[in-house]
Amino acid sequence: MSDRCSLRVALLGEGDQAERWTSALRERADLRPLPQQLAGEIDALVLAPGVSDPFTRAKEALLARVSVLYAAPFTLNPWQAATLNELSRRQERLLRFVEPFQYRPGFAFLRRLLAGREPFWRPVYLRTLCLAQHDGLVRIDELATEELAICEALLDGEPRYVTAAAGRRDEVGDVCAAFLILQYSEGPLVQCTVSLAEATSARQVVAVTADRTMILDDLGPVASLRIVGGGEQDFSVEAPAAAPSGEGRGERMVAAAGHDFVVEEVNRFLSAVAAADRSPANGDRWARVAALWWAARQSMSFEEPIEVPRPVFGWAEAEPPRLRVIEGGGRTARTAGRRPPLAVVAR
């Protein structure tokens, strides 16, 4: 029995990665070319890798009351992300940003342990690592925003400040490595390391609680999530099933079957659109992710902690407010004997 639905879906994108989304959609929906008039002609739009100006495309679709699956590389600024999120609410249409990490073996279990205001184990420290090779196809922005989205999915609360440092290919080159520290008013310390200058690719998430450490990585051939510590305590896990215990005493490993995240995201999105279910929407999270990465970029330039912005502009806004530069910010102990720094204020 086929699970194909009658939704009319258009896709924008080019290249091999876009073809993966095309193949997945053909199995489930009525895939059509993008019409000139969106309203009434299609039910959903998928923005795949290779699409030009995905922000404008997503905005046009939501204005036409068409649901959007955003699978293009995420390079939106905070104001653009907030605009799409608010527009999806006003138009009552689903906007979902693709999250491949949700389908990594062990991630769902780790999230159940840590997420919410009353987690099973309260983390005191969270560290993520993302290593990738430089092949010209992936940007540091894409890797960094996904790592920040992982932190947002695992933790409750909003960081107030970001401190970041960058490694560059040369004095004026692009950023090839980023080191981020997120500071919460109340919450764990979070550190993210992202590198696009490695000889191999690897990902890891380490969550440290009062007496246990949870390690989620893709380096082991069998187990993806290791829970180290806790003495002789046993852990009952329903799904995924527990794998054989590890080498260390007091250590448990959890493994899960692999997933094709493209198929999973397509199924989830189309099912939600067909049922008029907007619960898979995650625009709030990705608006915060955009704000975190924007603040990190600022911190790299100014070499100091930067407060995370909270874009609250109307849905017609897509850019930060214009800036007014005032020369002479006043002398301080650090600027004594030198020309006063410029003061930049929002207008």
C-alpha positions in Angstrom: 0.0 0.0 0.0 1.5 3.4 -1.0 1.8 6.2 1.5 1.8 8.8 -1.3 -0.3 11.9 -0.4 -2.1 14.3 -2.7 -0.2 17.4 -1.6 1.1 19.7 -4.4 4.7 20.4 -3.6 7.3 22.5 -5.5 11.1 22.3 -5.0 13.8 24.8 -5.6 17.4 23.8 -5.6 20.3 22.4 -7.8 22.9 19.8 -7.5 23.3 16.3 -6.1 22.0 17.3 -2.6 18.9 18.8 -4.1 18.3 15.6 -6.1 18.1 13.7 -2.8 15.2 15.9 -1.7 13.5 15.5 -5.1 13.7 11.7 -4.9 12.2 11.7 -1.4 9.4 14.0 -2.4 8.4 12.0 -5.5 7.7 9.0 -3.3 5.2 11.0 -1.1 3.7 13.9 -3.0 2.6 15.4 -6.3 5.9 17.2 -7.2 5.3 20.2 -9.5 7.3 23.0 -11.1 7.1 26.3 -9.2 4.2 28.2 -10.6 4.3 32.0 -11.2 1.4 32.5 -8.8 1.9 30.5 -5.6 -1.4 31.1 -3.9 -3.8 28.3 -4.6 -1.4 26.4 -6.9 0.8 24.6 -4.5 0.5 23.5 -0.9 4.1 23.5 0.1 7.5 24.6 -1.0 10.8 22.9 -0.3 14.0 25.0 -0.4 16.8 22.6 -1.2 20.6 23.2 -1.4 21.5 25.2 -4.4 18.5 27.6 -4.3 19.3 31.2 -4.9 18.1 33.8 -2.3 16.2 31.3 0.0 15.1 34.1 2.3 13.1 35.9 -0.4 11.7 32.6 -1.7 10.5 31.5 1.8 9.0 35.0 2.5 7.1 34.9 -0.8 5.7 31.4 -0.1 4.6 32.3 3.4 2.9 35.5 2.2 1.0 33.3 -0.3 0.0 31.0 2.6 2.2 28.1 1.4 4.1 26.0 4.0 7.9 26.0 3.7 10.5 23.3 4.4 13.8 25.2 4.6 16.5 22.7 3.6 18.9 25.2 2.1 22.1 26.2 3.9 21.2 28.4 6.8 22.9 31.8 6.4 20.1 34.0 7.6 20.7 36.9 9.9 18.6 37.2 13.1 16.2 39.7 11.6 15.6 37.6 8.5 15.0 34.4 10.7 12.7 36.4 13.0 10.8 37.7 10.0 10.1 34.3 8.6 9.1 32.9 12.0 6.6 35.7 12.6 5.3 35.6 9.1 4.5 31.8 9.4 2.5 32.6 12.6 0.6 35.4 11.0 -0.3 33.3 7.9 -0.8 30.1 10.0 1.4 28.1 7.8 4.1 25.6 8.8 7.8 26.8 8.6 10.3 24.1 9.4 14.1 24.4 9.3 15.7 21.0 8.6 17.6 19.5 11.6 19.8 16.6 10.5 21.2 16.1 14.0 17.7 15.1 15.3 18.2 11.7 13.6 21.7 11.0 14.8 21.7 7.7 16.8 21.4 8.4 20.5 20.4 12.1 20.1 16.7 11.7 20.9 17.6 9.7 24.1 20.2 12.4 25.1 17.6 15.1 24.6 15.1 13.3 26.8 17.7 13.2 29.6 18.7 16.9 29.4 15.8 18.9 28.0 13.2 20.8 29.8 13.1 22.9 33.0 13.3 19.7 35.1 15.6 17.4 33.2 16.4 13.9 34.4 20.0 14.9 34.8 20.9 18.6 35.0 24.0 19.4 33.0 26.7 21.7 34.4 28.8 21.7 31.3 28.1 21.1 27.6 30.7 20.8 24.8 30.2 20.3 21.1 32.8 19.5 18.5 32.4 19.6 14.7 35.4 18.8 12.5 35.1 18.9 8.7 37.3 19.0 5.7 37.6 22.1 3.5 36.1 21.1 0.2 34.6 24.4 -0.9 31.1 23.2 -0.6 30.4 23.8 3.1 30.8 27.1 4.9 31.8 27.7 8.5 28.4 29.4 9.0 26.5 26.2 8.2 28.5 24.1 10.6 28.4 26.6 13.4 24.7 27.2 13.2 23.9 23.5 13.3 26.1 23.1 16.4 24.3 26.1 18.1 21.0 24.5 17.1 22.1 21.3 18.9 22.7 23.3 22.1 19.3 25.0 21.7 17.6 21.6 21.3 19.3 20.1 24.3 19.1 23.0 26.8 16.4 25.1 28.2 17.1 28.9 28.5 18.6 31.6 26.3 22.3 32.6 26.4 22.8 36.3 27.2 26.4 36.6 26.0 28.7 35.0 23.4 32.4 35.0 23.5 34.1 33.8 20.3 37.5 33.6 18.7 38.3 32.7 15.1 41.1 30.9 13.3 41.8 32.2 9.7 43.5 30.8 6.7 45.6 34.0 6.4 45.5 37.5 7.7 42.6 38.5 5.6 41.1 35.1 4.8 37.8 33.5 5.7 37.3 32.0 9.1 38.2 28.3 9.1 37.7 27.6 12.8 35.5 29.1 15.5 35.6 28.7 19.2 32.5 29.8 21.0 31.5 30.1 24.7 27.8 30.7 25.5 27.0 32.3 28.9 23.6 31.8 30.4 22.2 33.8 33.3 21.3 30.5 34.9 22.4 27.4 33.3 25.4 25.3 32.2 28.6 26.6 30.5 28.5 25.8 26.8 31.5 25.5 24.5 31.3 24.9 20.8 34.4 24.2 18.6 33.9 24.2 14.8 36.7 23.6 12.3 36.7 23.5 8.5 40.4 22.8 8.3 40.7 19.2 9.2 41.9 16.0 7.6 38.8 14.2 8.6 35.2 14.7 9.6 33.8 14.1 13.1 31.1 15.3 15.5 30.8 15.0 19.3 28.6 16.2 22.1 29.7 15.9 25.7 27.3 16.7 28.5 28.7 16.6 32.0 26.3 16.3 35.0 27.1 16.2 38.7 28.1 12.5 38.6 27.9 11.3 35.0 29.3 12.2 31.6 27.3 11.5 28.4 29.3 11.4 25.2 27.5 11.3 21.9 29.8 10.9 18.8 30.1 9.2 15.5 33.6 7.9 16.0 32.6 4.5 17.4 31.5 1.8 14.9 28.7 0.4 17.2 27.7 2.6 20.1 26.9 6.3 19.6 26.0 7.3 23.2 28.1 6.4 26.2 27.0 7.2 29.8 30.1 7.1 32.0 30.0 7.2 35.8 27.2 6.6 38.3 28.9 3.7 40.1 27.0 0.5 39.9 23.7 2.2 39.0 21.8 0.6 36.1 19.9 2.5 33.4 16.8 1.2 31.8 16.4 2.4 28.2 13.4 1.5 26.1 14.4 3.0 22.8 16.9 2.8 21.4 17.8 -0.6 22.8 20.9 -0.8 25.0 24.0 -2.2 23.4 26.6 -4.4 25.2 28.2 -2.5 28.0 31.5 -0.7 27.3 35.0 -1.3 28.4 35.0 0.9 31.5 33.3 0.0 34.8 30.0 1.8 35.3 29.7 2.6 31.6 26.7 2.0 29.5 26.4 2.4 25.7 23.3 3.1 23.6 23.0 2.5 19.9 20.2 3.1 17.4 19.4 2.2 13.8 20.6 4.7 11.2 18.2 7.1 9.6 18.1 9.0 6.3 17.3 12.4 7.6 16.1 13.6 4.2 13.4 11.0 4.1 12.6 11.5 7.7 12.2 15.3 7.3 10.1 14.9 4.2 7.8 12.5 5.9 7.5 14.7 9.0 6.9 17.8 7.0 4.3 16.4 4.6 2.4 14.6 7.3 2.2 17.9 9.3 1.0 19.9 6.3 -1.6 17.4 5.4 -2.9 17.4 9.0 -2.6 21.2 9.3 -0.3 20.5 12.2 2.1 23.3 13.0 3.8 21.6 16.0 7.0 20.6 13.9 7.6 24.4 13.4 11.0 25.4 14.9 11.3 29.0 13.7 11.8 30.2 17.3 14.8 28.0 17.7 16.5 29.0 14.5 15.8 32.7 15.1 17.8 32.3 18.4 20.5 30.3 16.5 20.8 33.2 14.0 21.1 35.7 16.9 23.8 33.5 18.6 25.9 33.2 15.4 25.5 37.0 14.7 26.8 37.8 18.2 29.6 35.3 17.8 30.7 37.0 14.6 30.7 40.4 16.4 32.7 38.9 19.2 35.3 37.7 16.8 35.7 41.2 15.4 35.6 43.2 18.7 37.4 40.5 20.8 35.0 40.8 23.7 31.8 39.2 24.9 28.8 40.4 22.9 25.2 40.5 24.1 22.9 38.3 22.1 20.3 40.4 20.2 16.6 39.8 20.4 15.0 40.9 17.1 11.5 42.1 17.8 10.9 44.0 14.6 7.7 43.6 12.6 7.4 41.0 9.9 8.3 43.5 7.2 11.8 43.9 8.7 14.6 41.8 7.4 17.7 43.8 8.3 19.1 45.2 11.5 18.4 48.8 12.3 20.6 51.4 10.7 23.6 52.5 12.8 24.7 56.0 13.7 28.4 56.5 14.4 29.4 59.2 16.9 33.1 60.0 17.0 34.6 60.0 20.5 33.2 57.6 23.0 35.0 59.1 26.0 38.2 58.3 27.6 38.7 55.3 29.9 41.7 53.7 31.5 42.3 51.7 28.5 42.0 54.6 26.0 44.0 57.2 28.0 46.6 58.8 25.8 45.0 57.5 22.6 42.3 58.8 20.4 38.9 58.0 21.9 37.1 55.1 20.3 34.1 55.4 18.1 30.7 55.0 19.7 28.1 53.1 17.6 24.5 53.3 18.6 21.4 52.0 16.9 19.0 54.5 15.4 
